[in-house]
Amino acid sequence: MEFEVLYTLDNEEQFWEELDDIVSVHCQSHELIDNALRSYLAFTSEYKSEYLKTEHDLARCSFRLLESQLFAAQKDYVRMQMVSSILQEESADVLHLIVAFLLCDGRQNESTFFLMNEIGVFSRLVELIESGKEDESGLHKMMLELLYEMSRIQRLQVEELVLVGDESIMYLFTLIEELSDDVNDSYHYPLIKVLLVLNEQYMVAAHSGNGDALNECINAVITNKVIKVLTVHGSTYKSFGSIIILVLNRENETSLQLLILKLLYLLFTTPSTFEYFYTNDLRVLVDVIIRNLLDLPANAISLRHTYLRVLYPLLEYTQLKQAPHYKRDELRRLLAIMSGGGTAGGHFGSVDETTERLVARCRTVAWLEADDHVATATKNAGLLGVEMPSAMTSALSVVEVTAQREKPGVQTPSRGKRDEGTGGENVEDGDGNGNGVLLKPHGGATEMEAAEEKSPFEIEGEA
């Protein structure tokens, strides 16, 4: 990018004053707007290393443009120019300013993310991400966040999705593995979110027809590269499995919980990945599922059903089916309560038909079968309970799992405070010696959350 104006600044105050002057100009034509945007990018990138050192500085800079007269007068045109710029720009500093702007704007106006999809930004971001991990400026992490945000609110174009190769997916898994020794590393979260949203895109492409014969034919041959890589190289990428269970334990946002559960469902129903996870991680997952199912309010219908759909293959196909059977009594109580067994039905109200059917399927797991589950549930009815909504119907299938969605940012409500003052629940390991993972109450702080100050480029509800 060519700098057309030379600036001489003595301090940070002069930087922000000059920036305000640049974005406050009144432009009567597209040509003048283009000149103003070039000045904005030239000026901010030139002084980025001095005055835009943190994500908060970059966000502040982006909002100076978003709240300016320049943007207010021609929002659609400015968006188009900034989105188009990411397809051509090569300078890392300029790209950082553009990506920061698009994240801030898209979080307020989703039309920006739709526009990015329409003009092919997805494949460009994949290309930039693959080539940019070496940067120390935070650009790589921010591009991951932008890719995630634009991908989670819409269906990506099949033509772009098929361009994501095995190497791209393996690259992301490898980065996670390289960071596995540091659970507090800020790269973990965006890397995992990108893999989760790509998995959902593959599921949607494979199971959502639109009536177009050609597109349905294309969808039928799309390979889920996330599952493929874990099928072939799962033993190399074990850290990913451990971390997504940790994220599920602490996550408040419903849409991200659903993304994790969708991937777990596929892994637990694909024979080659039945035993991908470490056994102790599966035990932690059992505790998370028990806790969350008992804590979900009556109106969390799709999330409750999805947890139950994941629970069955988890118990039936993974190494949890082998003795010693982890939390068998607790699982029996959970299923009895969820189905309204014994006097619990009268105490908790009606149980919807889908929950009834999903619970019945979980009960077919051989090592859970017993005659005493109703009595156990009755005994605990005064302590544990879930009010169920009226009957609903759905099919137990990958199509139903794929269809479950929630608007980004919506928080999963809780039936009440849990473990207040205790700091969490210690999940025992296989030997019952209490050396397992420390589970914080849903929504509580964890090591990863406390690692650093919250980024302005993370939406409310994300850790």
DATAFEN-V851745 format. One record per pair of residues at least 24 apart in sequence whose ideal C-beta (glycine too) atoms are under 7 Angstrom apart, sorted by the first residue. I is the first residue (numbers start at 1). J is the second residue. D is the distance in Angstrom with one decimal. If there is no record, write none. Layout:
{{I J D} {I J D}}
//
This chain:
{{1 41 6.6} {1 42 6.4} {1 91 5.3} {1 94 5.3} {3 42 4.6} {3 46 6.2} {4 38 6.8} {4 42 6.6} {5 39 6.4} {5 42 7.0} {7 43 6.3} {7 46 7.0} {9 47 6.7} {12 51 5.3} {15 47 5.7} {15 51 4.6} {18 43 6.7} {19 43 6.6} {19 44 6.9} {19 61 6.9} {19 64 5.6} {20 64 6.6} {23 64 5.8} {23 65 5.2} {23 68 3.6} {23 70 4.9} {24 68 6.1} {24 69 5.5} {25 70 6.2} {26 69 6.5} {27 70 6.4} {27 73 6.9} {30 77 6.3} {33 70 7.0} {33 74 5.7} {33 77 6.2} {33 78 6.7} {34 81 6.7} {36 70 5.5} {37 78 6.8} {37 81 5.7} {40 65 6.2} {41 94 5.3} {41 97 5.7} {44 97 5.2} {45 91 6.7} {45 93 4.1} {45 94 4.8} {45 97 5.8} {48 93 5.1} {48 96 7.0} {55 138 6.2} {55 455 5.0} {55 456 5.8} {55 457 5.8} {56 456 5.5} {58 96 7.0} {58 100 4.2} {59 100 6.7} {59 104 6.1} {59 456 3.8} {59 457 6.6} {62 100 4.9} {62 101 4.6} {62 104 4.2} {63 104 6.2} {65 101 6.3} {66 104 6.2} {66 105 6.0} {79 105 6.6} {79 112 5.6} {79 115 6.3} {80 115 6.9} {83 115 5.4} {83 116 5.5} {83 119 6.3} {83 121 6.4} {84 119 6.8} {86 121 6.0} {86 124 6.3} {87 121 6.8} {87 124 5.4} {92 135 5.9} {92 137 6.8} {92 139 5.8} {95 139 6.3} {96 137 6.0} {96 139 4.5} {96 142 6.9} {99 139 6.8} {99 142 5.0} {99 143 5.7} {99 146 5.4} {100 142 6.4} {102 146 6.0} {103 142 6.6} {103 145 6.2} {103 146 5.4} {103 149 6.7} {103 457 5.1} {106 149 5.8} {106 150 7.0} {107 459 5.8} {110 153 5.7} {113 149 6.1} {113 150 4.1} {113 153 5.8} {113 154 6.8} {114 154 6.0} {116 150 5.0} {117 150 6.1} {117 154 5.8} {117 156 6.3} {117 157 6.6} {120 160 6.6} {121 150 6.9} {122 150 6.8} {122 156 5.8} {122 160 4.7} {123 160 4.9} {123 163 5.3} {126 164 6.1} {126 168 5.8} {130 168 6.1} {130 171 5.8} {133 175 6.5} {141 186 6.4} {141 187 6.0} {141 190 5.5} {142 457 6.2} {144 190 3.8} {144 191 6.3} {144 194 5.4} {145 190 5.2} {145 457 5.6} {147 194 5.6} {148 190 6.4} {148 193 4.6} {148 194 5.2} {148 197 5.5} {151 197 4.6} {151 201 6.2} {152 197 4.9} {152 255 6.9} {152 408 5.9} {153 408 6.2} {155 204 5.6} {156 201 5.3} {158 205 5.9} {158 215 6.6} {158 218 5.3} {158 219 6.7} {158 222 6.9} {161 201 5.8} {161 205 6.1} {161 222 6.8} {162 222 6.3} {164 198 6.9} {164 225 6.0} {166 225 5.9} {166 228 6.7} {166 229 6.2} {169 225 4.6} {169 226 5.9} {169 229 4.8} {170 229 5.6} {170 233 6.9} {173 229 6.2} {173 237 4.3} {173 240 6.0} {176 239 5.8} {176 240 5.2} {176 243 6.9} {177 237 5.8} {177 239 5.2} {180 239 3.7} {183 447 6.1} {183 448 6.0} {184 447 6.2} {184 448 5.9} {184 451 3.6} {186 452 6.1} {188 243 6.0} {189 463 6.8} {192 243 6.1} {192 244 6.1} {192 247 6.4} {195 226 5.8} {196 259 4.1} {196 260 6.3} {196 263 6.0} {197 259 6.3} {198 226 5.7} {199 224 6.6} {199 226 4.3} {199 262 6.6} {199 263 4.9} {200 259 5.7} {200 262 5.8} {202 226 6.6} {203 262 6.2} {203 402 4.4} {204 402 6.1} {207 398 6.5} {207 399 4.9} {207 402 4.8} {227 266 5.5} {227 270 6.2} {230 267 6.8} {230 273 5.6} {230 276 6.0} {231 270 6.7} {231 272 4.5} {231 273 5.8} {234 273 6.0} {234 276 4.5} {238 278 6.6} {241 276 5.9} {241 277 4.6} {241 281 6.1} {242 278 6.5} {242 281 5.2} {245 281 5.3} {245 284 5.6} {245 285 5.1} {245 288 6.9} {248 288 5.8} {249 288 4.9} {249 439 5.7} {250 440 6.2} {250 446 4.9} {250 449 6.7} {250 463 6.3} {252 411 4.9} {252 412 5.8} {252 443 5.0} {252 461 5.6} {253 409 6.7} {253 410 6.9} {253 411 6.2} {253 461 4.4} {253 462 6.2} {254 303 5.9} {254 406 4.2} {254 410 5.1} {254 411 6.9} {254 412 4.6} {255 406 4.4} {255 407 6.8} {255 408 5.1} {255 410 6.6} {257 303 6.4} {257 412 6.4} {258 303 6.7} {258 306 6.1} {258 404 5.3} {258 405 6.8} {258 406 6.1} {261 306 4.8} {261 307 6.6} {261 310 5.2} {262 401 5.6} {262 402 6.8} {264 310 5.1} {265 309 6.1} {265 310 5.1} {265 313 7.0} {265 398 7.0} {265 401 4.9} {268 310 6.6} {268 313 3.6} {268 314 5.2} {268 317 5.8} {268 318 6.2} {269 313 5.0} {274 317 4.7} {274 318 5.6} {275 318 6.3} {275 319 5.3} {277 318 7.0} {279 319 5.3} {279 430 6.5} {280 429 5.5} {280 430 6.4} {280 436 6.5} {282 314 6.8} {282 318 5.7} {282 319 6.9} {282 320 5.4} {283 326 4.8} {283 427 6.7} {283 430 6.9} {283 436 6.9} {284 427 5.4} {284 436 6.5} {284 437 4.8} {285 314 6.7} {286 326 5.9} {286 327 5.4} {287 427 4.8} {287 439 6.1} {288 439 6.9} {290 327 6.9} {290 330 5.9} {290 334 5.4} {291 442 6.9} {292 442 6.5} {293 334 6.4} {293 338 6.7} {294 334 6.9} {294 384 5.5} {294 386 6.3} {295 414 5.4} {295 415 5.3} {295 418 6.6} {295 442 6.1} {296 386 6.9} {297 413 5.2} {297 415 5.5} {298 387 4.3} {298 388 6.2} {298 389 5.3} {299 389 6.6} {300 412 6.5} {301 389 6.0} {301 392 6.5} {302 404 4.5} {303 412 6.5} {304 355 6.6} {305 354 5.6} {305 355 6.8} {305 358 6.2} {305 394 6.5} {306 401 6.3} {306 404 5.2} {308 355 6.8} {308 358 3.9} {308 359 6.5} {308 362 6.6} {309 358 6.3} {309 396 6.3} {309 401 5.7} {311 362 5.5} {312 361 5.2} {312 362 4.9} {315 362 6.7} {315 365 4.6} {315 368 6.7} {316 365 5.1} {321 367 6.1} {325 367 4.9} {328 367 6.7} {328 368 6.4} {329 376 6.9} {331 368 6.0} {332 368 6.2} {332 370 6.1} {332 373 4.1} {332 376 6.1} {333 376 5.0} {333 377 5.5} {333 380 5.6} {335 359 5.2} {335 362 5.6} {335 363 5.7} {335 373 6.7} {336 373 4.5} {336 374 5.7} {336 376 6.4} {336 377 3.1} {337 377 5.0} {337 384 5.7} {337 385 6.7} {337 386 6.5} {338 386 6.3} {341 373 6.6} {341 374 4.4} {341 377 4.7} {342 374 4.4} {342 375 6.9} {342 377 5.5} {342 378 3.8} {343 378 5.3} {343 381 6.1} {344 377 5.3} {344 378 6.4} {344 381 4.6} {347 381 5.3} {347 385 6.6} {348 385 5.0} {348 386 6.1} {348 387 5.5} {348 388 6.7} {349 387 5.2} {349 388 6.2} {350 388 5.9} {350 390 6.2} {351 388 4.4} {352 388 5.4} {352 389 5.6} {352 390 6.4} {352 391 4.8} {352 392 4.9} {353 391 4.3} {353 392 6.6} {353 393 5.9} {354 392 5.3} {354 393 6.0} {354 394 4.9} {355 388 6.0} {357 396 7.0} {358 396 6.5} {361 396 6.6} {408 459 7.0} {409 459 5.5} {409 460 6.2} {409 461 5.5} {411 461 5.3} {414 442 6.1} {414 443 6.7}}
//
